[in-house]
Amino acid sequence: MDNLHKVDKWLAALLANLEPAARQRMMRELAQELRRNQQNNIRLQRNPDGSGYEPRKVTARTKKGRIKRQMFAKLRTTKYLKTAASVDSASVQFAGKVQRIARVHHYGLRDRVSRSGPVVRYAERRLLGLNSETNDLAKTIFLKLLQV
């Protein structure tokens, strides 16, 4: 664990010595890789900790042969899942009106199904988050770009 802390300090020192343009380029690539990672988690319907999403509730409308779409198919597209990068930071966030939908599902809040529909409590399905895999990904990107 102590060696890991030394590596983190070493990476921070190397990043501080880079020119701002190079740091921003690195942060942009990191944000894009994080977005790919988050999109993959949403596609596989799993939380950042690796556990699966709680399945949809079975309703009377569920019929044999009905076409079922994956949850959050449109939310994970680059149109809605945006990246932002600056010299000092990189972020992945939902844009526009879908941000409210994502927040309701991420935290398991209550919301209306339609404008005049009933209020429903949604299951908590973590859409975005960090884990050890994303930390390793960030370190790998930093090391790869520092070697060039």
C-alpha positions in Angstrom: 0.0 0.0 0.0 2.9 2.4 0.7 4.4 1.7 -2.7 1.0 2.7 -4.3 1.1 6.0 -2.4 4.6 6.7 -3.7 3.4 6.0 -7.3 0.5 8.4 -6.9 2.9 11.1 -5.6 5.3 10.4 -8.5 2.5 10.7 -11.0 1.3 13.9 -9.5 4.8 15.4 -9.7 5.1 14.4 -13.3 1.7 15.9 -14.2 2.6 19.1 -12.5 5.8 19.4 -14.7 3.8 19.0 -18.0 2.8 22.0 -20.1 -0.9 23.0 -19.7 -1.7 22.0 -23.3 -0.3 18.5 -22.8 -2.1 18.1 -19.5 -5.4 19.1 -21.1 -4.9 16.7 -24.0 -4.2 13.9 -21.4 -7.3 14.9 -19.4 -9.4 14.8 -22.6 -8.2 11.3 -23.4 -8.8 10.2 -19.8 -12.4 11.6 -19.9 -13.1 9.8 -23.2 -11.8 6.5 -21.8 -13.8 6.9 -18.6 -16.9 7.5 -20.8 -16.3 4.3 -22.7 -15.9 2.5 -19.4 -19.2 4.0 -18.0 -21.0 3.2 -21.3 -19.9 -0.4 -21.1 -21.1 -0.7 -17.5 -24.5 0.7 -18.5 -24.6 -1.6 -21.5 -23.9 -4.6 -19.2 -26.4 -3.3 -16.7 -24.1 -3.3 -13.8 -23.3 -0.9 -11.0 -19.7 0.5 -10.7 -19.1 -2.0 -7.9 -19.8 -4.9 -10.3 -23.2 -5.9 -9.0 -26.1 -6.1 -11.5 -28.9 -3.7 -11.8 -32.2 -4.6 -10.1 -34.4 -6.0 -12.9 -37.5 -4.2 -14.1 -40.7 -5.1 -12.3 -43.0 -7.6 -14.0 -46.3 -6.0 -14.9 -49.5 -7.1 -16.5 -48.3 -5.6 -19.8 -45.5 -8.0 -20.0 -46.4 -10.5 -22.7 -44.8 -13.4 -24.3 -43.0 -12.3 -27.5 -42.9 -8.7 -26.6 -39.9 -6.8 -27.8 -37.8 -5.6 -24.8 -35.2 -2.9 -25.0 -32.2 -2.7 -22.8 -32.5 -0.1 -20.0 -30.8 3.2 -20.6 -30.0 2.4 -24.2 -30.2 6.1 -25.3 -28.7 7.5 -22.1 -25.4 5.8 -22.7 -24.9 7.4 -26.2 -22.4 10.2 -26.7 -25.3 12.6 -27.4 -26.3 12.5 -23.7 -23.2 11.2 -21.9 -20.8 14.1 -22.3 -17.1 14.6 -21.4 -15.4 17.7 -20.2 -11.7 18.3 -19.7 -9.6 21.1 -18.5 -6.0 21.5 -17.5 -6.7 20.2 -14.0 -9.8 18.0 -14.3 -11.7 15.5 -16.4 -15.4 14.7 -16.0 -18.2 12.5 -17.5 -21.7 13.7 -17.0 -25.2 13.5 -18.4 -26.3 16.5 -20.5 -29.6 18.3 -20.9 -32.9 17.1 -19.8 -31.7 13.5 -19.4 -29.7 14.6 -16.4 -32.9 14.5 -14.3 -33.8 11.0 -15.5 -30.3 9.8 -14.8 -30.4 11.3 -11.3 -33.8 9.7 -10.5 -32.4 6.2 -11.4 -29.0 6.7 -10.0 -30.2 7.6 -6.5 -33.5 5.6 -6.6 -35.8 8.6 -6.3 -39.5 9.0 -7.0 -40.8 10.4 -10.2 -43.8 10.5 -12.5 -43.9 7.9 -15.3 -45.7 10.5 -17.5 -46.9 14.0 -17.0 -50.2 13.0 -15.5 -49.2 9.5 -14.5 -48.7 8.0 -11.1 -45.6 8.7 -8.9 -43.3 5.7 -8.9 -40.2 5.0 -6.7 -37.4 3.7 -9.0 -34.9 1.2 -8.0 -31.4 2.5 -7.3 -29.2 1.8 -10.4 -25.8 3.5 -10.3 -25.2 4.8 -13.7 -21.8 6.6 -13.1 -19.1 5.9 -10.6 -15.5 5.0 -10.0 -14.0 1.7 -8.9 -10.6 0.1 -8.9 -10.8 -0.6 -12.6 -11.3 3.1 -13.5 -8.4 4.0 -11.2 -6.1 1.5 -12.9 -7.4 2.9 -16.3 -6.4 6.4 -15.3 -3.0 5.4 -14.2 -2.4 3.4 -17.4 -3.4 6.4 -19.5 -1.1 8.7 -17.6 1.8 6.4 -17.8 1.2 5.7 -21.5 1.1 9.4 -22.4 4.1 10.3 -20.2 6.3 7.8 -22.0 5.8 9.5 -25.4 
